[in-house]
Amino acid sequence: MARKKPKIPKYGTISLKGIQYYRTRIMDADGKQMSLYATTCEELYEKELEAQRQVEEIIFHRQHPTVAEYCEKWLLMQSAKVSASTLRGYTRDMKNYIIKPLGEMYMEEVTTDDIRLALVPLSKKSESLYSKVNMLIKCVFYTAERNQIIEHNPCEGISGKGGKPAKKRDALTDQQVAVLLDAVKGLPPYLFIMLGLYSGLRREEILALQWDCVFLDESTPYLSVRRAWRTEHNRPVISTVLKSKAAKRDIPIPKCLVDCLREAKKASHSDYVIADRNGEPLAASQFQRLWKYVVVRSTKPRNYYKYVNGQSIKYTVTPTLGMIQKNQPKIRYTLDFDVTPHQLRHTYITNLLYGGADPKTVQYLAGHENSKTTMDIYAKVKYNKPKELFGVVNAAFHQAPAQ
């Protein structure tokens, strides 16, 4: 039986530069009209069918993107928020460890097992790389879930390296803060640590802080966050592009930090609050050396290697609290707890909540874009303890009618 030929529509005509064309209009993927032209109705009909097919394909891919397509879109959205070097790192890790194993799958098809399989090659890599890729995958799928691209998030239940949830560092206790400050008193990291503990600035905000944003003689002394630090090829780059709009803020500071900054300003020969010997902002390697003053005073076990009969032998040394380092008599092991630069900020925010500051105030001082971030990360330290909740519950129900 002969195949029935499709009925060719009757198209309108238009004359362009003395030549007559048939014309029709269709809606593109963005809902805008687009015109198609051809010299015959048959040719125009073919063009119309092909254009409609392409529009449907574009709409389908928008509603059902592949992992590669959505990762590309996610990176584009991040380009307005993060530095060029950070974006390059995201792009490299995403291409090698997410797009390569999962890129051709539709977002809605990806299962938890698919993600676990994608992470298997990373189990032989460093824990920091594993954590970064794990974070990237979760960010992509959480964004897709919020934008209703997927109904179920396959990242739920995905844990850190070794099958264990990533370890969350607790805020430092008052006693640990006292020990830390005593350990680094008079040493290069002291001012950095004071700024982290008592202003809650991020590392990139502290290292970009200049004296023109430090107001010590006001009735209420404060710091203004207006710049951010990053490095490219180990060289410092200071920018007015902050992590988010919320990062631009003015932070009142307590007397202990005011006194510390006054002393530092007297001795400073730089525009920067924390600078190298030439008055320039620190490079990445310089900051690592700065923080090493803290690390070397920790009792955390250390791994060493030495060659015996041509073989590299690994051995571990665990310093004893209070012991003096053999090769450096000025160094005493006084820190029996871990501490990271970000923990200083974590401690600041935690102390605000313990002090009774409301979440909106803490959100502003921390430079978070929304209070949900503040509450999700930090609020549990204040609001999940029975002794704190007891007074709240009793105050709420003190007028409850007797039974």
C-alpha positions as CSV (number, residue, x, y, z in Angstrom):
1,M,0.0,0.0,0.0
2,A,1.5,3.4,-1.0
3,R,2.4,5.7,1.8
4,K,0.0,8.7,1.9
5,K,1.8,11.9,1.3
6,P,1.4,14.6,4.0
7,K,-0.9,17.4,3.2
8,I,1.2,20.5,2.6
9,P,-0.3,23.6,4.2
10,K,-1.0,26.7,2.3
11,Y,1.6,29.3,3.3
12,G,1.5,33.1,2.8
13,T,4.1,34.7,0.6
14,I,6.4,37.7,1.0
15,S,8.7,39.4,-1.5
16,L,12.3,40.0,-0.4
17,K,14.7,41.8,-2.8
18,G,12.4,41.0,-5.7
19,I,12.2,37.3,-4.9
20,Q,9.0,35.7,-3.7
21,Y,9.2,33.4,-0.7
22,Y,6.7,31.3,1.2
23,R,6.7,32.2,4.9
24,T,5.4,30.8,8.2
25,R,5.9,31.6,11.9
26,I,6.4,29.2,14.8
27,M,7.1,29.7,18.5
28,D,10.7,29.1,19.6
29,A,11.7,27.4,22.9
30,D,11.5,30.7,24.7
31,G,8.0,31.4,23.6
32,K,9.0,34.0,21.0
33,Q,7.9,34.0,17.4
34,M,10.4,33.1,14.7
35,S,9.9,33.3,10.9
36,L,10.8,30.6,8.4
37,Y,11.2,31.2,4.6
38,A,11.5,28.9,1.6
39,T,11.0,29.2,-2.2
40,T,8.5,26.3,-2.3
41,C,5.8,25.1,0.0
42,E,7.3,21.6,0.2
43,E,10.7,23.0,1.3
44,L,9.1,25.3,3.9
45,Y,7.0,22.4,5.3
46,E,10.2,20.4,5.8
47,K,11.8,23.4,7.5
48,E,8.8,23.8,9.8
49,L,8.9,20.2,10.8
50,E,12.6,20.3,11.6
51,A,12.3,23.6,13.5
52,Q,9.4,22.2,15.6
53,R,11.5,19.1,16.3
54,Q,14.4,21.2,17.5
55,V,12.1,23.3,19.7
56,E,10.6,20.2,21.3
57,E,14.1,18.8,21.9
58,I,15.3,22.0,23.5
59,I,12.2,22.1,25.8
60,F,12.6,18.4,26.6
61,H,16.3,18.9,27.6
62,R,15.4,21.9,29.7
63,Q,12.9,19.8,31.6
64,H,15.0,16.7,31.5
65,P,18.7,17.7,31.3
66,T,21.5,15.3,31.4
67,V,24.0,15.5,34.2
68,A,26.5,17.1,31.8
69,E,24.0,19.7,30.7
70,Y,22.9,20.6,34.3
71,C,26.5,20.7,35.6
72,E,27.3,23.2,32.8
73,K,24.3,25.3,33.9
74,W,25.3,25.0,37.6
75,L,28.8,26.2,36.8
76,L,27.4,29.2,34.9
77,M,25.3,30.1,37.9
78,Q,28.4,29.9,40.2
79,S,30.5,32.1,37.9
80,A,28.7,35.1,39.3
81,K,29.4,34.1,42.9
82,V,33.0,32.7,43.0
83,S,36.4,33.7,42.0
84,A,37.9,32.7,38.6
85,S,40.4,30.3,40.3
86,T,37.6,28.6,42.4
87,L,35.5,28.2,39.3
88,R,38.4,26.6,37.4
89,G,38.8,24.1,40.3
90,Y,35.1,23.3,40.2
91,T,35.1,22.9,36.4
92,R,38.2,20.6,36.5
93,D,36.9,18.3,39.3
94,M,33.4,18.2,37.8
95,K,34.6,17.3,34.4
96,N,36.9,14.5,35.7
97,Y,34.9,13.0,38.4
98,I,31.2,13.8,37.8
99,I,30.6,14.4,34.1
100,K,32.9,11.6,33.0
101,P,31.0,8.8,34.8
102,L,27.5,10.3,34.9
103,G,27.4,13.0,32.2
104,E,25.2,11.1,29.6
105,M,22.6,10.1,32.2
106,Y,19.4,12.2,32.6
107,M,19.4,13.9,36.0
108,E,16.1,12.1,37.0
109,E,17.7,8.7,36.1
110,V,20.6,9.0,38.5
111,T,20.3,6.7,41.6
112,T,22.2,6.7,44.9
113,D,24.1,3.6,43.7
114,D,25.2,5.5,40.5
115,I,26.7,8.2,42.7
116,R,28.4,5.7,44.9
117,L,29.9,4.0,41.9
118,A,31.1,7.4,40.5
119,L,32.9,8.0,43.8
120,V,34.7,4.6,43.9
121,P,37.8,5.8,41.9
122,L,38.1,8.7,44.4
123,S,38.4,6.3,47.3
124,K,42.1,5.9,46.3
125,K,42.6,9.7,46.2
126,S,43.1,12.2,49.0
127,E,40.4,12.8,51.5
128,S,40.2,16.5,50.6
129,L,39.6,15.7,46.9
130,Y,37.0,13.1,47.8
131,S,35.3,15.7,50.0
132,K,35.3,18.4,47.3
133,V,33.8,16.1,44.7
134,N,31.3,14.8,47.2
135,M,30.3,18.4,48.0
136,L,30.0,19.3,44.3
137,I,27.7,16.4,43.5
138,K,25.5,17.3,46.4
139,C,25.4,21.0,45.4
140,V,24.3,20.1,41.9
141,F,21.6,17.7,42.9
142,Y,20.3,19.9,45.8
143,T,20.0,22.8,43.3
144,A,18.2,20.6,40.8
145,E,15.8,19.4,43.6
146,R,15.0,23.0,44.6
147,N,14.4,24.0,41.0
148,Q,12.1,20.9,40.6
149,I,14.2,19.3,37.9
150,I,14.2,16.1,40.0
151,E,11.6,14.8,42.4
152,H,14.0,12.7,44.5
153,N,17.5,13.6,45.5
154,P,19.8,10.6,45.1
155,C,22.5,12.3,47.3
156,E,20.6,11.6,50.5
157,G,22.6,9.1,52.5
158,I,25.8,9.7,50.6
159,S,28.5,9.8,53.3
160,G,32.1,10.9,53.5
161,K,35.2,8.8,52.6
162,G,35.3,5.4,54.1
163,G,31.5,5.3,54.5
164,K,31.5,7.7,57.5
165,P,29.8,11.0,57.5
166,A,32.2,13.9,57.3
167,K,33.4,14.9,60.7
168,K,32.0,18.2,61.8
169,R,34.3,20.3,63.9
170,D,32.9,21.6,67.1
171,A,33.3,25.2,68.2
172,L,36.2,25.7,70.6
173,T,35.4,25.8,74.3
174,D,36.3,28.9,76.4
175,Q,39.2,26.8,77.9
176,Q,40.5,25.8,74.5
177,V,40.3,29.5,73.3
178,A,42.4,30.5,76.4
179,V,45.0,27.8,75.7
180,L,45.2,28.6,72.0
181,L,45.7,32.3,72.6
182,D,48.3,31.6,75.3
183,A,50.1,29.3,72.9
184,V,50.4,31.9,70.1
185,K,50.8,35.1,72.2
186,G,53.4,37.2,70.5
187,L,53.6,35.0,67.4
188,P,52.5,35.9,63.8
189,P,49.1,34.1,63.9
190,Y,47.9,35.8,67.1
191,L,46.2,38.8,65.3
192,F,44.6,36.5,62.7
193,I,43.2,34.3,65.5
194,M,41.9,37.2,67.5
195,L,40.0,38.5,64.4
196,G,38.5,35.1,63.7
197,L,37.4,34.6,67.3
198,Y,36.0,38.0,68.0
199,S,34.8,39.3,64.6
200,G,33.9,36.0,62.9
201,L,35.5,37.1,59.6
202,R,36.2,34.4,57.0
203,R,39.8,33.8,56.2
204,E,39.6,35.6,52.9
205,E,38.0,38.6,54.7
206,I,40.7,38.8,57.3
207,L,43.6,38.6,54.8
208,A,42.0,41.3,52.7
209,L,41.2,43.6,55.7
210,Q,42.8,47.1,55.4
211,W,43.1,49.7,58.1
212,D,40.7,52.0,56.2
213,C,38.0,49.5,57.2
214,V,39.0,49.4,60.9
215,F,37.2,52.0,63.0
216,L,38.7,52.0,66.5
217,D,37.9,55.5,67.6
218,E,34.1,55.4,67.0
219,S,31.8,55.3,70.0
220,T,31.1,51.8,68.9
221,P,34.3,50.4,67.3
222,Y,33.6,48.2,64.3
223,L,35.1,46.6,61.1
224,S,33.7,46.9,57.6
225,V,33.9,43.9,55.3
226,R,34.5,45.3,51.8
227,R,37.2,43.2,50.3
228,A,38.1,39.5,49.8
229,W,41.5,37.7,49.4
230,R,42.2,34.9,47.0
231,T,45.4,33.6,45.3
232,E,46.2,32.8,41.8
233,H,49.4,30.8,41.2
234,N,50.3,31.5,44.9
235,R,50.1,35.3,44.4
236,P,47.5,37.3,46.4
237,V,44.6,39.0,44.7
238,I,42.5,41.5,46.6
239,S,39.0,42.1,45.2
240,T,35.9,43.9,46.1
241,V,33.9,40.9,44.9
242,L,32.7,39.2,48.1
243,K,31.3,35.7,48.6
244,S,27.8,37.1,48.4
245,K,25.9,40.4,48.8
246,A,25.3,39.5,52.5
247,A,29.1,39.3,53.1
248,K,29.3,43.1,52.9
249,R,28.6,44.2,56.5
250,D,29.8,46.2,59.4
251,I,30.7,44.3,62.6
252,P,30.9,45.8,66.0
253,I,33.9,44.4,67.9
254,P,34.6,43.8,71.6
255,K,37.2,45.6,73.7
256,C,39.7,42.7,73.7
257,L,39.9,42.9,69.9
258,V,39.9,46.7,69.9
259,D,42.9,46.7,72.2
260,C,44.7,44.1,70.1
261,L,44.1,46.0,66.9
262,R,45.3,49.3,68.5
263,E,48.6,47.6,69.4
264,A,48.9,46.1,65.9
265,K,48.2,49.4,64.2
266,K,51.0,51.2,66.1
267,A,53.5,48.7,64.8
268,S,52.1,48.4,61.3
269,H,53.8,49.9,58.2
270,S,51.2,48.5,55.8
271,D,47.7,49.3,54.5
272,Y,46.8,45.7,55.4
273,V,46.0,44.6,58.9
274,I,47.9,41.3,58.3
275,A,50.8,41.7,55.9
276,D,54.2,40.3,55.0
277,R,57.4,42.0,55.7
278,N,57.0,44.2,52.6
279,G,53.6,45.4,53.6
280,E,51.8,43.3,51.0
281,P,48.9,40.8,51.5
282,L,50.0,37.2,52.2
283,A,50.5,34.7,49.5
284,A,48.9,31.2,49.9
285,S,52.3,29.7,51.0
286,Q,52.9,32.5,53.4
287,F,49.5,31.9,55.1
288,Q,50.4,28.2,55.4
289,R,53.6,29.1,57.2
290,L,51.6,31.5,59.4
291,W,49.2,28.7,60.4
292,K,52.1,26.3,60.9
293,Y,52.9,28.1,64.2
294,V,49.6,26.6,65.4
295,V,50.0,23.2,63.9
296,V,53.5,22.5,65.3
297,R,52.2,23.1,68.9
298,S,49.6,20.4,68.6
299,T,49.9,16.9,70.1
300,K,48.3,15.4,67.0
301,P,50.3,12.3,65.8
302,R,52.8,13.0,63.0
303,N,54.0,10.7,60.3
304,Y,57.6,10.6,59.3
305,Y,59.6,8.7,56.7
306,K,63.2,7.6,56.8
307,Y,65.2,5.4,54.5
308,V,66.6,2.1,55.9
309,N,68.6,-0.1,53.5
310,G,67.2,1.7,50.6
311,Q,63.5,1.4,51.7
312,S,61.2,4.2,52.9
313,I,60.0,3.3,56.4
314,K,57.0,5.2,57.8
315,Y,56.8,5.8,61.6
316,T,54.5,7.8,63.7
317,V,55.3,10.1,66.6
318,T,52.7,11.3,69.1
319,P,53.9,14.3,71.2
320,T,53.1,14.4,74.9
321,L,51.2,17.4,76.2
322,G,53.6,19.9,77.7
323,M,56.7,18.3,76.1
324,I,59.3,20.6,74.4
325,Q,60.2,19.9,70.8
326,K,63.7,18.4,70.5
327,N,65.0,20.5,67.7
328,Q,63.1,23.6,68.6
329,P,63.3,24.3,72.4
330,K,61.0,27.4,72.0
331,I,58.1,25.1,70.8
332,R,56.1,23.4,73.5
333,Y,53.2,21.0,72.7
334,T,50.3,22.7,74.4
335,L,47.3,22.1,72.1
336,D,45.7,18.7,72.7
337,F,42.8,19.6,70.3
338,D,42.5,20.2,66.6
339,V,41.9,23.8,65.4
340,T,41.4,25.1,61.9
341,P,41.1,28.7,60.6
342,H,37.4,28.2,59.9
343,Q,36.9,26.9,63.5
344,L,37.6,30.4,64.7
345,R,34.6,31.7,62.8
346,H,32.5,28.7,63.9
347,T,33.4,29.6,67.5
348,Y,32.3,33.2,67.0
349,I,28.9,32.3,65.6
350,T,28.3,29.6,68.2
351,N,29.1,32.1,71.0
352,L,26.7,34.6,69.6
353,L,23.9,32.0,69.7
354,Y,24.9,30.9,73.3
355,G,24.8,34.6,74.2
356,G,21.2,34.9,73.2
357,A,21.5,36.7,69.9
358,D,18.5,36.2,67.6
359,P,19.1,34.3,64.4
360,K,18.6,37.3,62.1
361,T,21.2,39.2,64.0
362,V,23.6,36.3,63.8
363,Q,22.8,35.9,60.1
364,Y,23.9,39.5,59.5
365,L,27.0,39.4,61.6
366,A,28.1,36.1,59.9
367,G,27.4,37.4,56.4
368,H,25.0,34.6,55.6
369,E,22.6,35.1,52.7
370,N,19.7,33.7,54.7
371,S,19.0,32.7,58.3
372,K,18.3,29.1,57.3
373,T,22.0,28.6,56.7
374,T,22.7,30.0,60.1
375,M,20.2,27.8,61.8
376,D,20.9,24.6,59.9
377,I,24.7,24.8,60.6
378,Y,24.9,26.4,64.1
379,A,21.6,26.6,65.9
380,K,21.7,23.0,67.2
381,V,24.5,23.9,69.5
382,K,22.1,26.2,71.4
383,Y,18.6,24.9,70.9
384,N,18.9,21.2,71.3
385,K,20.0,21.0,74.9
386,P,17.3,20.2,77.5
387,K,18.6,22.6,80.1
388,E,18.2,25.5,77.6
389,L,14.9,24.2,76.3
390,F,13.5,23.7,79.9
391,G,13.1,27.4,80.5
392,V,11.7,28.1,77.0
393,V,9.0,25.4,77.4
394,N,8.0,26.5,80.9
395,A,7.8,30.1,79.8
396,A,5.6,29.1,76.9
397,F,3.2,27.1,79.0
398,H,3.2,28.8,82.4
399,Q,-0.4,29.9,81.8
400,A,-1.7,26.5,80.8
401,P,-5.0,25.6,82.5
402,A,-4.8,23.1,85.3
403,Q,-6.4,19.7,84.6
